[in-house]
Amino acid sequence: MAGDVDPLAWQQAIADAIRDSGVETVAYVPDARLRGIVQALGAGDGPRVRALTREEECIAFAAGFAAAGGRPVVMMQCSGLGNALNALGSFAIPYAIGIPIIVSMRGTLGEANPSQVPMGRATRPLLDSLGIQSFPVAAESGAGPAAAGVLTLAFETGTCAAVLLEAELGGQRERS
């Protein structure tokens, strides 16, 4: 996304958790709430960050990277989760490729765009139906610990797991 931003404290905490867990690459589809995390990852040594065009492409890239022994993370907006479901359900999950996913929530509290509401409402049930544990974060203090926990869960158990970044966190969406 165009323009640098100063990462918010919770975005920096997620970037720190990603770095601390040994992540080597981050595949993401650009989103305003994720922009601060990407900015924080770009400061100093850290994983290679790859902006891709579709969410299923991010899952495929991460699955291949993990299958080769690497440590990837995927970041996406919840409205794109539908695009990624087949890649998760037919490849990552059955082959026990643990992919940590950071999901920027839309269609929830304070949403003004009606086209975002259905996926915002469906995100958690869709993840649950695939057996992907998800952990919503609405308070800044929970962002770093939730990210660290999801990274450990995915990497150590070979299961996909997700952090859901709720609207209450803010994160520049209103400026994009």
C-alpha positions in Angstrom: 0.0 0.0 0.0 1.2 3.5 -0.8 2.7 5.6 2.0 4.7 4.8 5.0 2.9 4.8 8.4 4.2 4.8 11.9 3.3 1.4 13.3 1.0 1.5 16.3 2.2 -0.3 19.5 0.1 -3.4 18.8 1.4 -3.6 15.2 5.0 -3.4 16.4 4.2 -6.1 19.0 3.0 -8.4 16.3 6.0 -7.7 14.1 8.3 -8.4 17.1 6.5 -11.7 17.7 7.0 -12.7 14.1 10.7 -11.8 14.2 11.2 -13.6 17.6 9.6 -16.8 16.3 12.1 -17.2 13.4 9.6 -16.4 10.6 11.5 -16.2 7.3 8.8 -14.9 5.0 5.5 -13.1 5.3 3.0 -13.4 2.4 0.1 -11.0 2.5 -2.5 -9.2 0.5 -2.3 -5.5 1.2 -4.7 -4.0 3.8 -4.6 -0.8 5.8 -4.7 -2.5 9.2 -1.8 -4.7 8.2 0.2 -1.9 6.7 1.7 -0.9 10.1 2.8 -4.5 10.7 4.5 -4.6 7.3 6.1 -1.3 8.0 7.5 -2.6 11.4 8.8 -5.7 9.7 10.7 -3.6 7.2 12.6 -1.9 9.9 15.8 -3.9 10.7 16.5 -7.5 10.2 13.5 -9.7 9.7 11.6 -11.9 7.3 11.2 -11.2 3.7 7.8 -9.6 3.1 5.9 -10.5 -0.2 2.8 -8.7 -1.3 0.7 -11.1 -3.4 -2.5 -10.5 -5.3 -4.8 -13.2 -3.9 -5.3 -14.9 -0.5 -5.1 -18.5 -1.9 -1.8 -17.5 -3.5 -0.6 -16.5 -0.1 -1.6 -19.9 1.4 0.0 -21.8 -1.5 3.2 -19.8 -1.2 3.3 -20.3 2.6 2.5 -24.1 2.2 5.3 -24.6 -0.2 7.7 -22.6 1.9 6.8 -24.6 5.0 7.0 -27.9 3.1 10.6 -26.9 2.2 11.3 -26.5 5.9 10.8 -22.7 6.2 8.7 -20.7 8.6 6.0 -18.5 6.8 3.2 -16.3 8.0 0.1 -15.3 6.0 -1.7 -12.0 6.5 -5.0 -11.1 4.9 -8.2 -9.3 5.3 -11.2 -11.4 6.4 -13.1 -10.5 3.2 -10.4 -12.5 1.4 -10.7 -15.6 3.6 -13.3 -17.1 1.2 -10.6 -17.1 -1.5 -8.3 -19.1 0.7 -10.7 -21.8 1.9 -10.0 -24.4 -0.7 -6.2 -24.0 -0.4 -6.5 -24.4 3.4 -9.0 -27.2 3.3 -7.6 -29.3 0.5 -3.9 -28.8 1.0 -2.6 -27.1 4.2 -4.9 -28.9 6.6 -4.9 -32.5 5.3 -1.1 -32.4 4.9 -0.5 -30.9 8.4 1.2 -27.8 7.1 0.9 -25.4 10.0 0.4 -21.9 8.7 -0.1 -19.0 11.1 -2.6 -16.6 9.7 -3.1 -13.0 10.8 -6.6 -11.7 9.7 -7.6 -8.1 9.6 -11.3 -8.1 10.4 -13.8 -6.0 8.5 -17.6 -6.1 8.6 -17.8 -5.9 12.3 -18.1 -3.1 14.9 -18.4 0.3 13.2 -18.2 -1.0 9.6 -19.8 1.4 7.1 -19.4 -0.8 4.0 -22.3 -3.3 3.7 -20.3 -5.6 1.3 -17.8 -6.3 4.2 -20.4 -7.5 6.7 -21.2 -11.0 5.4 -17.5 -12.2 5.6 -17.0 -10.4 8.8 -19.8 -12.3 10.3 -18.7 -15.6 8.7 -15.0 -15.5 9.4 -14.9 -17.3 12.7 -17.5 -20.0 11.8 -15.6 -20.7 8.6 -12.4 -21.1 10.4 -14.1 -23.3 13.0 -15.6 -25.5 10.3 -12.1 -26.2 9.0 -10.8 -26.9 12.5 -8.6 -23.7 12.5 -8.4 -22.3 16.0 -8.8 -18.5 15.9 -8.0 -16.0 18.6 -9.7 -12.5 18.4 -7.7 -9.5 19.6 -9.6 -6.4 20.5 -7.1 -4.8 23.1 -3.7 -3.6 22.2 -2.1 -5.5 25.1 -3.2 -8.9 23.6 -1.8 -8.5 20.2 1.8 -9.6 20.8 0.9 -12.5 23.1 -1.8 -13.7 20.7 0.5 -13.6 17.7 3.3 -15.4 19.6 0.8 -18.0 20.7 -0.6 -18.6 17.2 3.0 -18.8 15.8 3.9 -21.4 18.3 0.7 -23.4 17.9 1.0 -23.5 14.1 4.7 -24.3 13.9 4.9 -26.8 16.7 1.7 -28.7 16.0 1.5 -28.5 12.2 -2.0 -27.0 12.4 -3.2 -23.8 11.0 -4.2 -21.1 13.5 -5.3 -17.5 13.2 -5.2 -14.2 15.0 -8.3 -12.1 14.3 -7.4 -8.3 14.5 -10.7 -6.7 15.6 -11.8 -3.2 14.5 -11.3 -1.9 18.1 -7.6 -2.0 17.5 -7.7 0.7 14.8 -4.8 0.8 12.5 -5.0 3.4 9.7 -8.0 1.9 7.9 -9.7 5.3 8.3 -6.8 6.9 6.4 -6.6 4.6 3.4 
